[in-house]
Amino acid sequence: MNEVTENFFSGKKALIVGGTGGIGRTLSLALAKSGASLFIHGSKAGKKADSLAEEILKISGEKPKIIAQNLLSSSFSELESSEVLESARKCDILCVSFGPFVQKSLHETNLSDWEKVALYDYALPGLLLSAALPNMMKNHFGRILLFGGTGTSYRKEFSTNAAYAGAKSGLNVLVSSVASEYGIYGITCNAICPGFVETEYLSESQKTELKAKMPLGRMISPSSVAESALFLLKNADINGATFRLDAGWSPTKSLQNKKLD
């Protein structure tokens, strides 16, 4: 990696929501290598966040600001005065790698489930980008990257997670709307819809099950997601895109494989 690439985001402030674990952690490290100053949100403080901060310090010579807040334990209205939202108002780069997963048939989906997916899988990314846009408009530069769910790059039916998928599919409207209205300010907004990603949040049995559903018999690696994220963030000509990163995964094909088993 040459010096120009390493320092691509030098002088820029990046907020990674959900950045201390899984996809977000790998993306945080990649942005640190690209020279950005980081605000990293995680659900809690502790060894995991501390070790990430130390690793980033070694990479960039600058310790990131860790924002420890369990967003799901607070009422949504409390976010108005939160450090996460305040950081969004100051950032040049916003990446939202956060959102609770709900897997239930519609007849089993209750009030709490609907509230969770509507607020934290759709309204939260929207609130954060709304907070970030004024500063980006003033500076005539901005990069926004959202993360959809597997298979939510376009409208289709879901049998066991329709509420979650509906909220994640809605992010496509936000992405297209920001690109259309704010591209004139040098702001890009894109989304990645990854396939099943191999992270520490999954048990070995879950990984085995999900690998069997993927076309190549393996899950997507967090490093592959981070590389794709940087590609989208660095390229000013890509705006309003929903990027599938799922190796050609198909829910229909997965169902056929399951029936054959």
Salt bridges, closest charged atoms under 4 A:
GLU54 OE2 - LYS63 NZ 3.06
GLU55 OE1 - ARG25 NH2 2.72
GLU80 OE2 - ARG89 NH2 3.05
GLU83 OE2 - LYS65 NZ 3.37
GLU86 OE1 - ARG89 NH1 3.21
ASP113 OD2 - LYS104 NZ 2.79
ASP121 OD1 - LYS168 NZ 3.94
GLU198 OE2 - LYS211 NZ 3.99
GLU200 OE2 - LYS48 NZ 2.95
GLU204 OE2 - LYS207 NZ 3.60
GLU209 OE2 - LYS213 NZ 3.91
ASP246 OD2 - ARG244 NE 2.89
